[in-house]
Amino acid sequence: MPPVETLRSGKLIIGDYKTSLQEVIQQNPEEHISYEIADEKGAAHNRIFTANVLLNGQVIGTGTGSSKKEAEQAAAKEALGLMGYETN
């Protein structure tokens, strides 16, 4: 995990996007991040999940994946990208 200074500068973020997003948001103590599963599609053995990441109740990123965790990571990655951070 890169140091917070690297995160602030808009450098490349690799890996655990949820943790990286949490670290960025925690710089403002009044901000609150949460995740919600917005949709589930497919058969029980082949589901596709859609997750939203919310900042103070407002959607700031959406992602899909074959697990809830993967969808949440994709949503956090999108949010970081929209905030100006470069992701792999």
C-alpha positions in Angstrom: 0.0 0.0 0.0 1.5 3.4 -1.0 1.8 6.0 1.7 -1.1 8.5 2.0 1.1 11.2 0.4 1.2 9.1 -2.7 -2.6 8.7 -2.6 -3.1 12.4 -2.3 -0.8 13.2 -5.2 -2.9 11.2 -7.7 -0.2 8.6 -8.3 -1.0 5.0 -9.3 -3.0 3.0 -6.8 -2.7 -0.8 -7.0 -4.4 -3.6 -5.1 -7.0 -3.1 -2.4 -9.1 -0.3 -3.7 -11.6 -0.3 -0.8 -8.7 0.3 1.7 -7.2 3.0 -0.5 -10.6 4.8 -0.9 -11.2 4.5 2.9 -7.7 6.1 3.6 -8.5 9.0 1.2 -12.0 9.6 2.7 -10.7 9.4 6.3 -8.7 12.6 5.7 -12.1 14.3 6.2 -13.5 12.9 9.5 -17.1 14.0 8.8 -17.3 11.9 5.6 -18.8 8.4 5.7 -18.3 5.6 3.1 -20.7 2.6 2.7 -21.4 -0.1 0.2 -24.6 -1.5 -1.1 -25.4 -4.4 -3.4 -27.6 -2.8 -6.0 -28.3 -5.9 -8.2 -27.8 -9.7 -8.5 -28.2 -11.4 -11.8 -27.7 -15.0 -13.1 -28.1 -18.5 -11.8 -27.1 -19.3 -8.3 -23.8 -20.9 -9.5 -23.0 -18.0 -11.9 -24.1 -14.7 -10.3 -23.0 -11.3 -11.3 -23.3 -8.7 -8.5 -23.5 -4.9 -8.9 -22.3 -2.8 -6.0 -22.4 0.9 -5.3 -20.1 2.8 -3.1 -21.7 5.8 -1.3 -20.2 8.8 0.2 -22.6 10.4 2.7 -25.4 8.5 1.0 -24.5 9.6 -2.6 -23.3 7.1 -5.1 -19.7 7.9 -6.1 -18.9 4.6 -7.9 -20.5 1.4 -9.3 -18.9 -1.9 -10.1 -19.7 -5.5 -11.1 -18.1 -8.8 -10.2 -18.7 -12.5 -9.7 -18.8 -12.0 -5.9 -20.0 -9.2 -3.6 -16.4 -8.5 -2.6 -15.2 -8.2 -6.2 -18.1 -5.9 -7.1 -17.3 -3.6 -4.1 -13.6 -3.5 -5.1 -14.7 -2.5 -8.7 -16.9 0.2 -7.3 -14.1 1.6 -5.1 -11.8 1.5 -8.1 -14.3 3.5 -10.2 -14.7 6.0 -7.3 -11.0 6.5 -7.0 -10.7 7.0 -10.8 -13.5 9.6 -10.7 -11.7 11.4 -7.9 -8.6 11.7 -10.1 -6.5 8.8 -8.8 -4.9 6.5 -11.4 -5.7 2.8 -10.9 -4.2 -0.1 -12.7 
